[in-house]
């Protein structure tokens, strides 16, 4: 009876994690596909999506209790900063909020890769986890670019913008998002170019991180698939 209950709990936990990862994937896709095309309430949607990404990222993996508590606490602080910046916008708060969001989700990505590496089999949750990690890297690249623009205004007093978008500076986070994913996927259309030294460094980080993630991820997934084939 106890074994049956244990298996049932494990089954429910797996379903719970799969559901959270699916919702996280939907939030990431909405951010990438629909956020850039909106011309109104864009900032509000960004904050709502950021909040959802933090919440479902917190519960996307089977963290140990101590790690889960740390994530919930840091996630709560990040959400608070996110909405504080929404109602009382200023450059300092925007920088702190962006840095907090970046660090939180970077931690999630590291644990996603670790979870994939430690898993013995490839399942739906692992596949969705892999996709979520890649999309999160693209979004964090956009956050880094936004931080670079704020930093250059404070340190160098430049108003030219971090990137040059079709003959002019970026108009908002949606432009940073576009440039981040164009760089991450190595498409390189050429319509957007990094202007400042900060932006050029961020572009290099995004490009290298994207290639390393795909290389390592594919190697791990193929290795697990081959090992499972051999045991079968």
N, C-alpha and C positions, 0 to 999 in steps of 0.2 A: 504493500500500500504506500509506504514511504517512497519507494523507488518510482512508482507511478506519479506520485505528487511532485517528486523532484523533476521528472521528465516533463510534466505539465507546466511547471514553473519555468523551466528552461525554454519550452516551446513558446510560452506567452512572452517571455523576455525577448526572444528572437523576433517575434512578430512586432513587438513594441519598438525595437531598434530599427527594423525594416520600415515601419510606418514613419518614424521620425526622420529617417534618411530620405524617404520619398518626399515628405513635406519640405525638408531642407532643399532637396533638388528642385522642387517646384519654385521655391522662393528665389533660388539662385537663377533659374531660367527666366523668371519674371523680371528680375533685376537686369539681366543681360538683354533680353529680347524686347521687353515692353517699356522699361524705364526710359531708354534714350529717345523714344518716339513721342513721348508726352510733352506737351508744351505748357501744361498747367498743373499745379499741385505736385510738381516734380520733387521738391524738397520734402514734402510730407510723405510721399510714397517711399522715398529713399530711407527716411527714418523708420517707417513702418517695416520695410523689408530688412533693414539692419537689425531691428529688434527681433524679428522672426528668425533671422539667421543666427543670432546669438542664442536664442532660446532653444531652437531645435539642434543647433550645434552642440550645446551643452549636454543634450540627451541623445546624441547620435551614436554614442559608443557605450560599451559596458565598462565604465570607469570604476575604479575602486572607490570606496566610500570617501576617503580623504580627498582624492582628486576631484570627485564630484562636488564636495563641499566648497573646495577652492574655486572651481569653475562657476558654481552658482553665485558665490560671493563676488567674484570678479566680473561675471556677466551682469549681475545686478548693478554694479558700479558703472559699467560701460553703457548699459541702457539708460541709467540716470543721466550720465554725461551727454548721451546722444540727444535726449529730449530737452535737457537744459540748454544745449547749444541751439536747439530748434527754436525755443521760446526767447532765449537771450543770446542771439548770435554775436560773436566777436571772434577775432582771429586767434587769440590765445586759447579760448575754450574749444574752438574748432580743431586746433592742433592737438590739444590734450585728448579730445574725444577721438580723433582719428588715430592717434598713437595707441590709445587703449583698445580700440576696435581691432587694430592691426595685430597687437600682441596677443589678444585673446584668440583670434582666429588662426594665427600662426601656430599657437599651442594646439589647437584642434587639428590642424593639418598634420603636424608632427605625430600626434596620436593616431590619426587615420592611417598614415603610412606604417606606423608601428603595428597597428591592428592588422593591416593587410599582410605584413611580413610574418606575424606570429600565427595567423590563421592556417589551419591545415587543409582546408578545402575552399574551393571557389563557390560562392553562393550569391544569391541576389543582393544581399546586404553588402557583400564585399565589392561587387561590381558598382553598385550605386555609391558606395563609399569612395571608390576610386574616381568616379566622375565628379562627385562633390568636391574632393580635394583639388582637382584640376581647375574647376570653376572658381573655387575660393582663391586660388593663387592669382587668377586674373582680376578678381575684385580687389584683392589686397594690393595688387599692382596699381590699380586706379587710386586707392587710398594713399599709397606712397607718393604718387604724382601730385595729389592734392596737398599732401604735407610738404612736398618739395616747393610748391608754389608759395605756400605760406611762409616757409623758412627763408626763401630768397627775398621776399618782401621785407622781412624783419632784419636779415643780416646784410643784404646788399642793397636794399631799398630799390629793387627793380620792379617795374610795373608791366614788363613785357610779357609776362606769363611763363609758365614752365615749358609749355609746348606751343608750337605754331600750327594752328589748325586752319588749313585752306586759306592762307594769307592773313590770318589774324589769330589772336590769342584764344585759348579755350574759353567757352562760354559757361562751363559748369562741369559737374562731376560726370555727366553723360559723355563728354568729350574725353575725359581721362579714362573712362571705362572702355570706350572704343579703341583708343590708342593702346591701352594695356593688352587687350585681347588680340589686336593686330600684331603686336610685338610678341606676345606669348605664343601665338600660333605660327610665327615667322612668316606671315603673309607679306608684310612690308609694302603696302600700296604706295607709299611715298607722299600721300596727301597730308600726313601729320609728321612733324619733325620735332625732336626735343631741342629746346633753345638753350636753357641754362645748364650749367655743369651738374647740378643736382638731378635734373631731368634725364640727362644723358647717362648718369650712373644708375638711376632707377630703371631706365630702358634696358641696360645691360643686365641688371639683376633679374628683371622679368624674363628676358630671353633665355638666359642661362638656367634659371630655376625651372622654367617650363620644359626645356629639353632634358634636364636631369630627372625631373619628375617622371616624364614619359618613359625615359630609358630604364630607370630603376623599377618603375611600376610594371612595365611590360616584361622585364626580366623576372620579376617575382611571380607574376600571374602565369607566365609560360612555364616556369619551373614547377609551380604547384600543379598545373595541369598535367605536365609530363610525369611527375611523381605519382599522381593519382592514377594515371593510365597504367603505369608500371605495376602498381599494387593491385589494380583490378585484373 
